[in-house]
Amino acid sequence: MPDVTLSAASVDELQTDFESAVPCHQIDGRNVWKGAIAYYIQSFVYDGDTPVATDAADAVLPEDNSAETVKEFEDACSGAQPV
């Protein structure tokens, strides 16, 4: 079995971080936020092919993602207010 290192952030810590996260520019039409612990990206919940919820978000932890992915979020959140 491969070694898997999980993030040290708890669900409660991520929830608190998300609540104070600042909006960034969208990535692929999805809202993005930057918190102190992680970036967050809007996620959609589907029932078959029909979206049933659009108010959810997934945490994107820098230590759990590739440098390329992290750079995309850094670029979306650099400086300016979202458009």
Phi, psi and omega per residue, in radians:
M1 nan 2.335 -3.116
P2 -1.234 2.690 3.055
D3 -1.245 2.258 3.098
V4 -2.170 2.123 3.101
T5 -1.804 2.099 -3.140
L6 -1.614 2.653 3.103
S7 -1.071 2.589 3.138
A8 -1.419 -0.183 -3.104
A9 -1.292 2.331 3.105
S10 -1.505 2.885 3.102
V11 -1.047 -0.739 3.130
D12 -1.099 -0.722 3.109
E13 -1.110 -0.736 3.129
L14 -1.155 -0.693 3.115
Q15 -1.077 -0.805 3.120
T16 -1.092 -0.730 3.120
D17 -1.091 -0.771 -3.134
F18 -1.083 -0.679 -3.109
E19 -1.097 -0.433 3.118
S20 -1.905 0.144 -3.126
A21 -1.210 2.642 -3.136
V22 -1.780 2.507 -3.137
P23 -1.193 2.589 3.107
C24 -2.198 -3.076 3.033
H25 -1.220 2.649 3.140
Q26 -1.225 2.696 2.987
I27 -2.105 2.119 3.141
D28 0.890 0.701 3.100
G29 1.343 0.153 -3.133
R30 -1.930 2.404 3.100
N31 -1.108 2.547 -3.120
V32 -2.320 2.497 3.077
W33 -2.314 2.699 3.078
K34 -2.075 2.162 3.054
G35 -1.906 -3.085 3.113
A36 -1.334 -0.477 -3.099
I37 -1.731 -0.686 -2.996
A38 -2.601 2.925 2.891
Y39 -1.615 2.778 3.125
Y40 -2.334 2.468 3.121
I41 -2.260 2.405 3.140
Q42 -0.993 2.354 3.075
S43 -2.133 2.714 -3.098
F44 -2.034 2.444 3.085
V45 -1.848 2.245 -3.078
Y46 -2.008 2.581 2.919
D47 -2.001 1.694 -2.983
G48 1.228 -2.109 3.118
D49 -1.729 0.038 -3.057
T50 -1.787 2.147 3.070
P51 -1.198 2.285 3.141
V52 -1.960 -0.213 3.093
A53 -2.688 2.413 3.110
T54 -2.217 0.158 -3.075
D55 -1.817 0.475 3.099
A56 -1.881 2.804 3.113
A57 -2.502 2.607 3.065
D58 -1.874 2.446 3.061
A59 -1.373 2.412 3.072
V60 -2.079 1.727 -3.099
L61 -1.520 2.213 -3.107
P62 -0.938 -0.683 -3.092
E63 -1.264 -0.234 -3.126
D64 -1.804 0.079 -3.057
N65 -2.278 2.838 -3.131
S66 -1.222 2.787 3.098
A67 -1.031 -0.639 3.137
E68 -1.119 -0.759 3.125
T69 -1.136 -0.796 -3.136
V70 -1.067 -0.716 3.130
K71 -1.080 -0.679 3.117
E72 -1.051 -0.719 3.108
F73 -1.254 -0.700 3.083
E74 -1.027 -0.780 3.138
D75 -1.100 -0.726 -3.137
A76 -1.139 -0.494 -3.057
C77 -1.821 0.061 -3.097
S78 -1.330 2.152 2.969
G79 1.152 -1.437 -2.893
A80 -1.239 2.743 3.007
Q81 -1.213 2.700 -3.139
P82 -1.131 2.701 3.107
V83 -1.646 nan nan
